[in-house]
Amino acid sequence: MPKFLSTRISVVSRGGGSKGGGGGSAVDASGYMDREKRYSEYDGHTYYPDAKEDLVHKEVNLPDNAPREYQDPNVLWNAVEMVEKNKNAQLCRMMKASLPNSWSYEVAERAVRQYVNDNFVSKGMCCEWAIHDSVNKHGQRNLHFHCLMTLRAMDENGKWLPKQRKVYILDENGNKIRRGKNYACRTEQVTDWNDKGKAKEWRKNLRDLINEINAALKIDETWEHRSFKELGIDALPTIHLGSEANALENKGIHTERGDYNRKVMELRGLSKFINITTAAVENYKKAAVQKVAEVKNEIVELIDAVVKRHKFLQLPLVSGFYLRKVSNRQLLQDPKNMLSFLEKNDIRDFEELHTFSKGHTDEYNKLAETYNGYGKELKAVMAKIEAYDRFKPYLDAFRKSESLKGVAKWKFDRENKAMLEQYPAQLKEFRKVIPKIEKIDRDKWSKDVDVLFDKRMDIEELLNKEIGELACVEVIDYNRANEQRERTNDEHQKTRQQERERVPSRKHSSLER
């Protein structure tokens, strides 16, 4: 099984998002990545990074036509912010990607530098990148890098170019087409950096570089950038996203949690309950099959009979409750997998099989109830976050207006008239979700989402294991009933053949002859 490349590519914009991956300020995103304090000349805020000691290396790479002072990330990202005038402007693109944990820091540094220069700087982007090496709560290492890329190209003098340009639509003779007082035109991107296929191209290039370096270092690990769907691998359904990741996914932007759902949680499904998706368990499977064969029982005899008749186990046309939750059902048709299931759970006959089924059905129901309970809590907390995020711009405008006096207040109220007029209605909608007696604490809600997300993830893994094992029971029960039907049909066929053989052939009359 290859190692799946985990990436997150998002756009940092003033319109919203989360710090370090789409959070309102390019200066803030840079400070988050470098673990350094940053001051934004655009909004006058000083941004303080998370207190983490995971920074391995940081660097700025520029195209030849960029001003040399942009080597200072403070100068670069403040210049990016100042050139963007729109209050919802897109400021820069951010990428986060995993790296092999077996790499040394020197190898990682050289690889990321080569990747950034080949894919971004050579195309005209100014880039800042940093390598982090963190350890999660389970003690698992996570070597990865972040990269910030500019969205505007530069001319030969290092001046920012527009993101879009006007192109006139011409007729068949090459003349402009008049529409009223103006000419027909359309806008087009100055660069191809926003093309839909770019993210996939960047992911593939990173995969190729990682595999090339692993081969040179004789590291026996192959990486894969494609999704399970692209590889043609079916998997169990994924779990719920957190609120911030969900917002990005709804915009078509892949997030780290989304990638985790699409790959890791899918992989945990069947692989957990039958242990067949990696080469590491092949020896166990062979030993299990041999041990079961030595102690024959009625279920093993059934499997042998079905395999002798059909070469593999049969699946019902109408799947059972658990079987329909399994996408890769053909794995359940492999007799070796079924014998491994019997050996692992020490099941010797149908009575023990049904005792096992009852106990694990009860366990599945308990887990499902807990899982759904966490889901309801998640939905409620996320509704609060979403309601607050919708209401906050109006609240900020109202508070700003209340804090001003005289000409400053008059000017602000005139510029934000629509927001202030909508404030009462927005407040009413907000209070439908969050009553006045409840404290507004978005940070706590975000932490609650993370905690509930982790809890659901743990329960999801246990549910997938129960689903897989109970699906095995359904397949065995179906094959037992189906084999009995086929044996009965065989007996009927045999009886009819014997009856035909016992009836003497009738002599023909002379008239018939």
C-alpha positions in Angstrom: 0.0 0.0 0.0 1.5 3.4 -1.0 1.9 6.3 1.4 -0.7 8.9 0.5 0.4 12.5 0.1 -1.5 14.8 2.4 -1.8 18.4 1.1 -3.9 21.4 1.8 -4.0 24.2 -0.8 -6.1 27.3 0.1 -6.4 31.0 -0.6 -5.7 33.6 2.1 -8.2 36.4 1.8 -9.7 39.2 3.8 -13.1 37.6 3.3 -12.6 35.0 6.1 -11.0 31.6 7.0 -8.7 30.4 9.6 -5.1 31.5 10.6 -2.4 29.7 8.8 -4.7 28.6 5.9 -7.0 31.3 4.7 -7.2 33.7 7.6 -7.7 37.3 6.5 -4.1 38.5 6.4 -1.1 37.5 4.5 1.1 39.0 7.2 -0.6 36.9 9.8 -0.2 33.8 7.7 3.5 34.5 7.3 3.9 34.9 11.0 2.1 31.7 11.7 4.3 29.8 9.3 7.6 31.4 10.6 6.6 31.4 14.2 7.4 35.1 14.3 5.6 38.3 15.4 4.4 40.3 12.4 3.0 43.9 12.1 0.5 44.6 9.3 0.7 48.1 7.8 -2.7 47.5 6.2 -4.9 46.9 9.3 -2.5 48.2 12.0 -2.6 44.9 13.8 0.3 43.1 15.4 0.0 39.3 14.9 1.4 36.9 17.4 2.2 33.3 16.3 1.4 30.1 18.2 3.9 29.3 20.8 5.3 26.2 19.1 8.9 25.0 18.8 8.5 23.0 15.6 10.2 25.3 13.1 13.0 23.5 11.2 13.8 26.0 8.4 12.4 29.1 6.8 13.2 30.8 3.5 12.0 33.3 0.9 12.6 32.6 -2.8 12.0 35.3 -5.5 11.9 35.5 -9.3 14.7 37.5 -10.9 12.4 40.5 -11.6 11.2 40.9 -8.0 12.7 43.7 -5.8 15.5 42.4 -3.6 13.9 43.9 -0.4 11.2 41.3 -0.7 13.7 38.8 0.7 12.4 40.2 4.0 9.0 38.5 4.5 7.7 41.6 6.5 8.3 43.7 3.5 7.0 41.2 1.0 3.7 40.5 2.6 3.0 44.0 3.6 3.6 45.0 0.0 1.1 42.3 -1.1 -1.5 43.6 1.4 -1.1 47.2 0.4 -1.5 46.6 -3.3 -4.9 44.9 -2.7 -7.7 47.5 -2.2 -10.8 45.4 -2.1 -12.1 44.5 1.4 -12.6 40.9 0.3 -9.4 40.7 -1.7 -7.6 37.4 -2.2 -4.1 38.0 -0.9 -2.0 34.9 -1.5 -2.1 31.1 -1.8 -1.0 28.8 0.9 0.0 25.2 0.6 0.7 22.6 3.3 2.1 19.2 2.4 3.5 16.2 4.2 7.0 14.9 3.8 8.6 11.5 4.5 9.4 11.2 8.2 12.4 9.2 7.3 14.1 12.2 5.7 16.8 14.2 7.4 16.2 18.0 7.8 18.9 18.6 5.2 17.2 16.4 2.6 13.8 18.0 3.4 15.3 21.5 3.0 16.9 20.8 -0.4 13.8 19.0 -1.6 11.4 21.8 -0.7 13.6 24.4 -2.1 13.8 22.6 -5.4 10.0 22.0 -5.5 9.2 25.6 -4.7 11.6 27.0 -7.3 10.5 24.5 -10.0 6.8 24.9 -9.5 6.2 28.4 -8.3 9.2 30.8 -8.4 10.1 29.8 -12.0 6.5 30.8 -13.0 6.9 34.3 -11.5 5.6 33.8 -8.0 7.2 35.2 -4.9 7.3 32.4 -2.3 8.0 32.1 1.4 8.2 28.6 2.9 9.0 26.9 6.1 9.5 23.3 7.3 7.9 22.1 10.6 8.5 18.9 12.5 5.8 18.3 15.1 4.6 15.3 17.2 0.9 14.6 17.8 -0.7 13.4 21.0 0.0 9.8 20.1 3.7 10.4 19.7 3.6 10.2 15.9 6.0 12.5 14.0 4.7 14.8 11.3 7.4 16.3 9.0 5.7 18.8 6.7 6.1 22.2 5.0 4.1 25.3 4.4 4.4 27.6 1.4 2.9 31.1 0.8 2.7 32.1 -2.9 1.8 35.5 -4.4 -1.3 35.7 -6.7 -0.1 38.7 -8.8 2.5 38.5 -11.5 5.2 41.3 -11.8 6.5 43.2 -14.8 10.2 43.3 -15.7 10.6 46.3 -13.2 9.2 44.4 -10.3 5.8 46.2 -10.3 2.7 44.3 -9.5 0.5 43.5 -12.5 -3.4 43.3 -12.5 -4.8 39.8 -11.8 -7.2 40.2 -14.8 -7.2 42.0 -18.1 -10.0 43.1 -20.4 -10.1 41.4 -23.8 -12.3 42.7 -26.6 -14.5 40.2 -28.5 -13.9 40.4 -32.2 -16.1 39.5 -35.1 -15.1 37.3 -38.0 -13.2 40.2 -39.7 -11.2 41.0 -36.6 -13.2 44.1 -35.6 -14.6 45.0 -32.2 -18.3 44.2 -31.6 -20.2 47.2 -30.5 -22.8 46.8 -27.7 -24.7 50.0 -27.1 -22.1 52.7 -26.2 -19.4 50.2 -25.5 -17.7 47.3 -27.1 -18.2 43.6 -26.2 -15.5 42.3 -24.0 -14.6 39.7 -21.4 -12.0 39.4 -18.6 -9.3 36.8 -18.5 -6.7 35.8 -15.9 -3.2 37.3 -16.5 -1.7 34.0 -15.3 -2.8 30.4 -15.3 -2.1 30.0 -11.6 -5.8 29.7 -10.7 -6.6 27.0 -13.3 -8.5 24.0 -11.9 -5.9 21.5 -12.9 -3.0 23.3 -11.2 -3.6 21.8 -7.7 -3.5 18.3 -9.2 -0.4 19.2 -11.2 1.4 20.5 -8.1 0.5 17.5 -6.1 1.7 15.1 -8.8 5.0 17.0 -9.1 5.6 16.8 -5.4 4.8 13.0 -5.4 7.3 12.5 -8.3 10.0 14.5 -6.4 9.5 12.5 -3.2 9.6 9.2 -5.0 12.7 10.2 -6.9 14.5 11.2 -3.7 13.3 8.0 -1.9 14.7 5.9 -4.7 18.0 7.8 -4.6 18.2 7.3 -0.8 17.1 3.6 -1.2 14.1 4.2 1.0 11.5 1.5 0.2 8.4 3.8 0.3 6.3 4.9 -2.6 4.0 7.9 -2.3 0.7 8.5 -4.1 -1.0 11.8 -4.8 -4.2 10.5 -6.4 -7.4 10.0 -4.4 -9.0 6.6 -3.7 -11.6 7.4 -6.3 -9.0 8.1 -8.9 -7.3 4.9 -8.1 -10.5 2.9 -8.4 -10.6 1.9 -4.8 -13.9 1.8 -3.0 -14.2 2.6 0.7 -16.6 3.2 3.5 -18.3 6.5 4.0 -16.3 9.4 5.6 -16.9 11.3 8.8 -18.1 14.8 9.4 -15.7 17.8 8.8 -15.1 20.5 11.3 -16.7 23.9 10.6 -13.7 25.7 9.2 -12.6 22.8 7.0 -16.2 22.4 5.9 -16.4 26.0 4.7 -13.3 25.6 2.6 -14.5 22.2 1.2 -17.8 23.9 0.1 -15.7 26.3 -2.0 -14.0 23.4 -3.7 -10.8 23.8 -1.7 -9.2 20.6 -0.4 -8.4 20.7 3.3 -6.2 18.6 5.5 -9.3 17.1 7.2 -11.0 16.6 3.9 -8.0 14.7 2.6 -7.9 12.7 5.9 -11.5 11.7 5.3 -11.0 10.8 1.7 -8.0 8.6 2.3 -7.1 7.6 5.9 -10.6 7.0 7.2 -11.6 5.1 4.1 -8.5 3.0 4.5 -9.3 2.2 8.1 -12.6 0.5 7.1 -12.1 -3.0 5.8 -8.4 -3.1 6.5 -9.0 -3.0 10.2 -11.3 -5.9 10.5 -9.7 -8.4 8.1 -6.1 -7.1 8.0 -5.6 -7.8 4.3 -4.7 -4.5 2.8 -0.9 -4.6 3.6 1.8 -7.1 2.9 2.7 -7.2 6.6 -0.3 -9.4 7.5 0.2 -12.0 4.7 2.1 -14.4 7.0 -0.6 -14.2 9.6 -3.3 -15.0 7.0 -1.4 -18.1 5.8 -0.9 -19.3 9.4 -4.6 -18.6 10.2 -5.8 -20.6 7.2 -3.5 -23.5 8.0 -4.7 -23.6 11.6 -8.3 -23.5 10.7 -7.8 -26.3 8.2 -6.3 -28.5 10.9 -9.5 -28.2 13.0 -12.4 -28.7 10.7 -15.7 -27.3 11.6 -19.1 -26.9 9.9 -18.5 -23.3 8.8 -15.1 -24.3 7.2 -16.8 -27.2 5.5 -19.5 -24.9 4.2 -16.8 -22.5 2.8 -15.0 -25.5 1.2 -18.2 -26.6 -0.5 -19.1 -23.2 -1.8 -15.6 -22.7 -3.2 -15.6 -26.1 -4.8 -18.9 -25.2 -6.5 -18.3 -21.5 -7.4 -14.5 -20.9 -6.7 -15.4 -18.0 -4.3 -18.1 -17.1 -1.8 -21.4 -15.7 -3.1 -22.9 -12.3 -2.3 -26.7 -11.8 -2.0 -28.4 -9.8 -4.7 -30.0 -7.7 -1.9 -27.3 -6.8 0.6 -27.9 -7.1 4.4 -27.8 -4.1 6.8 -24.1 -4.3 7.3 -23.0 -5.6 3.9 -24.5 -2.6 2.1 -22.2 -0.3 4.2 -19.2 -2.0 2.7 -18.0 -0.7 -0.7 -15.3 -3.2 -1.5 -17.5 -6.3 -1.1 -15.4 -8.5 -3.3 -12.9 -8.8 -0.4 -15.6 -10.7 1.5 -15.8 -13.3 -1.3 -12.2 -14.4 -0.8 -12.3 -17.6 1.3 -8.9 -16.8 2.9 -10.3 -13.6 4.3 -13.3 -15.4 5.7 -11.1 -18.1 7.3 -8.9 -15.4 8.9 -12.1 -13.9 10.3 -13.1 -17.2 11.9 -9.7 -17.9 13.3 -9.3 -14.4 14.7 -12.6 -14.6 16.6 -12.3 -18.4 17.5 -15.6 -19.3 15.8 -16.0 -23.0 15.2 -19.7 -23.5 14.4 -22.9 -21.7 13.5 -24.1 -21.4 17.1 -20.9 -19.6 18.1 -21.2 -17.5 14.9 -24.7 -16.3 15.9 -23.6 -15.7 19.5 -20.8 -13.5 18.1 -23.3 -11.7 15.9 -25.6 -10.9 18.7 -22.9 -9.5 21.0 -21.4 -7.4 18.2 -24.7 -6.2 17.0 -25.3 -4.8 20.5 -21.9 -3.2 20.5 -22.6 -1.7 17.1 -25.8 -0.2 18.3 -24.1 1.4 21.3 -21.3 2.8 19.2 -23.8 4.1 16.6 -25.8 5.8 19.3 -22.7 7.5 20.7 -21.5 8.4 17.2 -24.9 10.0 16.3 -24.9 11.8 19.7 -21.6 13.4 18.9 -22.9 14.3 15.5 -25.9 16.2 17.0 -23.5 18.0 19.4 -21.2 18.9 16.4 -24.1 20.2 14.4 -25.3 22.4 17.3 -21.8 23.9 18.0 -21.2 24.4 14.3 -24.5 26.2 14.0 -23.3 28.6 16.7 -20.0 29.2 14.9 -21.7 29.8 11.6 -24.3 32.1 13.1 -21.6 34.1 14.8 -19.5 34.4 11.7 -22.5 35.6 9.7 -23.3 38.2 12.4 -19.8 39.4 13.3 -19.4 41.9 10.4 -22.6 43.6 11.4 -21.6 43.5 15.1 -18.2 45.0 14.3 -19.8 47.8 12.3 -22.3 48.6 15.1 -19.6 48.6 17.8 -17.4 50.8 15.7 -20.2 53.3 15.1 -21.0 53.4 18.8 -17.4 54.1 19.6 -17.1 57.1 17.3 -18.4 60.7 17.7 -18.9 63.8 15.6 -17.7 63.9 12.0 -15.9 60.6 12.3 -19.1 58.9 13.3 -21.1 60.6 10.5 -18.5 59.6 7.9 -18.3 56.0 9.2 -22.1 55.6 9.4 -22.5 57.0 5.8 -19.9 54.5 4.4 -21.5 51.6 6.3 -25.1 52.5 6.0 -26.3 49.2 4.6 -24.5 47.2 7.4 -25.9 49.4 10.1 -29.4 49.3 8.8 -29.3 45.5 8.6 -27.9 45.2 12.1 -31.3 44.8 14.0 -32.5 42.1 11.7 -29.2 40.3 11.8 -29.2 40.5 15.6 -32.6 38.9 15.7 -31.5 36.0 13.5 -28.3 35.6 15.6 -30.4 35.3 18.8 -32.5 32.5 17.3 -29.4 30.4 17.5 -27.5 31.9 20.5 -29.8 33.2 23.2 -28.8 36.4 25.1 -28.1 34.4 28.3 -25.4 32.3 26.6 -21.8 33.6 26.6 -20.3 34.2 23.1 -17.0 32.3 23.0 -16.0 31.4 19.5 -12.6 30.0 20.6 -14.3 27.6 22.9 -16.7 26.5 20.3 -13.8 25.9 17.8 -12.1 23.8 20.5 -15.4 21.9 21.1 -15.6 21.1 17.4 -12.1 19.7 17.4 -12.8 17.6 20.5 -16.0 16.2 19.1 -14.4 15.6 15.7 -11.7 13.6 17.4 -14.2 11.6 19.4 -16.3 10.8 16.3 -13.1 9.8 14.5 -12.3 7.3 17.2 -15.9 5.9 17.2 -15.8 5.8 13.4 -12.9 3.4 13.5 -14.6 1.1 15.9 -17.8 1.2 13.9 -16.0 0.3 10.7 -14.5 -2.7 12.5 -17.9 -3.9 13.7 -19.5 -3.3 10.3 -16.8 -5.4 8.6 -17.1 -8.3 11.0 -20.9 -8.3 11.0 -20.8 -8.2 7.2 -18.8 -11.4 7.4 -21.5 -13.0 9.4 -24.1 -11.9 6.8 -22.1 -13.4 4.0 -21.6 -16.7 5.8 -25.4 -16.9 6.6 -26.3 -16.2 3.0 -23.9 -18.8 1.7 -25.3 -21.4 4.2 -28.8 -20.8 3.0 -27.8 -20.6 -0.7 -25.8 -23.9 -0.4 -28.7 -25.6 1.1 -30.9 -24.5 -1.7 -28.4 -25.6 -4.3 -28.0 -29.0 -2.6 -31.8 -29.5 -2.6 -31.9 -28.6 -6.3 -29.1 -31.1 -6.9 -31.1 -33.8 -5.1 -34.3 -33.0 -7.1 -32.3 -33.1 -10.4 -30.8 -36.5 -9.4 -34.2 -37.9 -8.4 -35.8 -36.8 -11.7 -32.9 -38.3 -13.7 -33.3 -41.6 -11.8 -37.1 -41.6 -12.5 -36.5 -41.1 -16.2 -34.1 -43.9 -16.3 -36.5 -46.4 -14.6 -39.4 -45.7 -17.0 -39.2 -48.3 -19.9 -39.2 -47.0 -23.4 -42.7 -47.4 -25.0 -43.1 -49.7 -28.0 -44.6 -48.0 -31.1 -47.8 -49.5 -32.8 -47.8 -50.6 -36.4 -50.0 -47.5 -37.1 -47.4 -45.2 -35.5 -44.6 -47.0 -37.5 
